[in-house]
Amino acid sequence: MKHDFVVKVGIADLNIVHDPAVIRTSGLGSCIGVVIYDLRAKLGGMAHVMLPDSSLAKGEHIKLAKYADTAIPMLMELLRKEGGKTFKAKLAGGAQMFQFQSNDMMRIGPRNLEAVKKQLKDYGVPIAAEDCGGSNGRTIEFNPSNGALQIRTVNKGVTEI
């Protein structure tokens, strides 16, 4: 699946695309790749969420795309401005990258997933599919023309949801 135009989303970043472009992020460990899309508008957005809650942020210049509670409202606003109306979501990531989970602060992956799901529920966006958890990193690529989310998982190859 080779595309002419790939928009890359960095860590703690977000962006949107229209068909025929696709959107991709890599390095999803405990981070969540959140894709919100409107198939009728052939429009999709992706956020690479690192942490669940912006209240943990230090300083006055916080990176809104970094946190579940600020990235999703921002993404929804961008998608609506571009004409999106009927949304669905797909999620990937949230791996448990470290084996010592006794400390709740180390459970970043599951906490990120919980925070993302709460935001989507608040916006009334149903989750069409997800590939979350495990202990391997992922790279994801979303195609807004057909809603396919391709997931490359370390040591597991490629799947599509």
N, C-alpha and C positions, 0 to 999 in steps of 0.2 A: 504494500500500500504506500506508494510514493505520492506525495502532494507537492504542488508547486509552491504553495504558500503556507508556511508553518509559523504561527505566532507562539513564541516561547514565553512561558510564565516562570519567573524566578522564584526563589524561596521567599516567602512573606510578600508575595506579589499577586496581582490579579489582572485579568484582561478579558476582552470579549472578541468574538469573531463572527463574521457572516460567511455562509457558504460562498465560494468554494474553499476558503481557508480552513485549516484545522488548527487546534490549539493544543500545546503540549507542555508538560512540566516533568522534571526528573528529580531524583533525590528525595522521593517521598519515603521517609522512614516512619517516625512517629507522627509526622505531619499528615494532614488530610488534604487530598486533592478533591475539591468540591466543584462539580460541574453542574451548572443550572442552565437549562436550555428551553427553547420554544421551537419545536419542530416545524410548526406552520410558518413561522417567520424565518426558519433556517438560521437561527441565531443561537449562539452558545457562549457562556462565560465560564471562566475557571479561576478559582482562588487556591493558592498554596498556603493553607492555614497551619501555622506553627504551634500556636498556643491557644488554650480555650478562652481566656478572659483578659481583656485589655486593662482591667483594674490592677493587674500585676505590673503594668508598664511603668518604667521610670522616665522621668523627664517630661518636658512639655511637647516634644515632637515625636509622637508615636506613629509607627507605621501601621495604618489601619488594616492593611491586607494581612497582617501577621496574626491577627486574633479572630477567632470564630465570631465573637459578638460584634465586631466592627466590619469584618470582611464581607459577611453575607449581606448586611444592609446596603453596603456600598455596591456590591455586585448586582443586587436586585434593582437598585436605582439606575445603574448604567444600562441594564437590560431593558428596563421599562422605557428609558429615553430612546433606545434604538427600536422601539416598537414591539417589544415582547409583551405578551399578555397571558398565555397559558403555559405555566412552567412545570418542569419535572426536574429531578436532580439525580445524579449518579455520584457515588462516593468511592474513593480508593485511598488506601494508606492506613494510617493508625496502627502501624506495627509496634510490637513491643521489642524495641531494639536492644534492651539490656535485660539480663537475666534476674537481677536482684529487684523484684517488684514489691518487697515488703513495705517500702516507703511509698506512700500515696503520690508524692511529688514526682516519683519516677514513672508513674503510670500515665505518661503524657499521651500516648496513643489513644487509649480508651477514654481519657478525659476530653481529648480533642474531639473524638467521635461523638460523645455525649453532647458537647457544646454545639457542634455543627447541627446535629439532629434537632436540638431544641430550637435553634434559629430557623431552620427550615419549617418546623412545625408552626412556629409563630407566624411565618409568612404564608402558611398554607401550601407549601410546595411538597408534593409527594415524592418519596424516594423510589425511583424506578428500579434501581439495582445498586448493589455495593459489593466491593471486594476489599474488606478491611480486616485488620488484625494480622495474626501470624508474626513472623520475626524477620521477614525479608523486605528489602527496599523495593520500590516500584517506580516505573516511568509510565506516565499515561498520556494518551493522545485522543482527543475528542473530535468527532466529525459532525458538524451541525447540519449537514445535508441529510443524514440518516439516523442520527442519535447514537451512533456506535462509539463506545469507549473502549479503546484498545489498551490493554494493560501488560506491560513487560515486567515480570517479577524476577528478581535475582534468583538464579538456580531453578526457575520453573518455566521459563519460556513465555509465550504470548497467549493471552486469552482476550475475549471480547465480551463485554456486557452491555 
